[in-house]
Amino acid sequence: ADRAGTPLFRLDLLADAAYPDPLPFADTRTHAPLFPPADNVWVLHATGLTQWKRRSSFCAACGAPANLVDGGTGRRCSSCGVPSKHHRDRVVALRRENTAGEFG
């Protein structure tokens, strides 16, 4: 949630200049494993969606600007109408431990 208490799924602080408070940044590739497994899934999904949103501003077919649709999970070309979607490939995380419960 933000400081006003509004629930947030994802907030792209690098693209949102209106968010004035400095916050510490952490790379999710190194910090996501520190979250509980249920939260880890959401952190990695939000990271993937944010990266896709940054990289897919233009249509792959004609190069025109592509507008966000479907709640920000897809784009549609403003010129030719070609849709594009964020690939939600499944991520598998494994944890290995021995019979004593120690991680290895």
C-alpha positions in Angstrom: 0.0 0.0 0.0 1.1 3.5 -0.6 1.4 6.1 2.2 -2.4 7.0 1.8 -3.3 3.3 2.3 -4.2 2.6 -1.3 -3.4 -1.0 -2.2 -0.8 -1.3 -4.9 0.0 -4.4 -7.0 2.9 -2.7 -8.8 4.4 0.8 -8.8 7.0 1.7 -11.3 8.9 4.3 -9.4 11.4 4.9 -12.2 8.6 6.0 -14.5 6.4 7.8 -12.0 8.0 11.2 -11.4 4.9 12.2 -9.4 6.1 9.9 -6.5 8.3 12.3 -4.6 9.6 10.3 -1.6 12.9 8.6 -2.0 12.7 4.9 -1.4 15.5 2.3 -1.2 15.7 0.1 -4.2 16.5 -3.6 -4.2 17.0 -6.0 -7.1 14.2 -8.6 -7.0 16.5 -11.2 -8.5 18.5 -11.2 -5.3 15.8 -10.3 -2.8 12.8 -12.2 -4.0 14.0 -15.5 -2.4 13.9 -13.7 1.0 10.1 -13.3 0.8 7.7 -16.1 1.8 6.9 -18.3 -1.2 3.4 -16.9 -1.7 4.8 -13.3 -1.8 7.7 -14.3 -3.9 5.4 -15.3 -6.8 3.8 -11.8 -6.7 7.1 -10.0 -6.5 8.5 -11.8 -9.5 5.2 -11.4 -11.5 5.2 -7.6 -10.8 8.8 -7.3 -11.8 8.2 -9.1 -15.1 5.1 -7.0 -15.8 7.0 -3.8 -15.1 9.9 -4.7 -17.3 7.5 -5.7 -20.2 5.6 -2.4 -19.8 8.9 -0.4 -20.1 10.0 -2.3 -23.2 6.8 -2.6 -25.2 5.7 1.0 -25.9 5.6 0.6 -29.6 3.9 -1.9 -32.0 6.1 -4.7 -33.2 4.3 -4.8 -36.5 4.3 -1.1 -37.6 6.3 0.9 -35.0 3.4 3.2 -33.9 2.7 3.9 -30.2 0.9 1.1 -28.4 -1.7 1.9 -25.7 -2.2 -0.1 -22.5 -5.4 -2.2 -22.4 -6.8 -4.9 -20.2 -5.9 -3.3 -17.0 -2.3 -2.7 -18.1 -1.6 -6.4 -18.9 -1.8 -5.9 -22.7 -1.2 -3.3 -25.4 -3.0 -2.4 -28.6 -1.4 -0.5 -31.5 -2.9 3.0 -32.0 -2.4 2.7 -35.7 -2.9 -0.9 -37.0 -4.7 -2.3 -33.9 -2.4 -5.3 -33.4 -2.6 -6.6 -29.8 0.3 -7.7 -27.7 0.3 -9.3 -24.3 2.8 -9.7 -21.5 4.1 -13.3 -21.6 3.2 -14.8 -18.2 5.7 -17.7 -18.4 5.7 -19.8 -15.2 8.7 -19.4 -12.9 9.8 -22.3 -10.9 11.8 -21.8 -7.8 13.4 -24.8 -6.0 14.8 -25.1 -2.5 17.1 -28.0 -1.7 17.5 -29.2 1.8 19.0 -32.3 3.4 17.3 -34.7 5.8 18.3 -32.4 8.8 16.3 -29.6 7.1 19.5 -27.6 6.2 19.5 -25.7 3.0 22.2 -26.7 0.5 
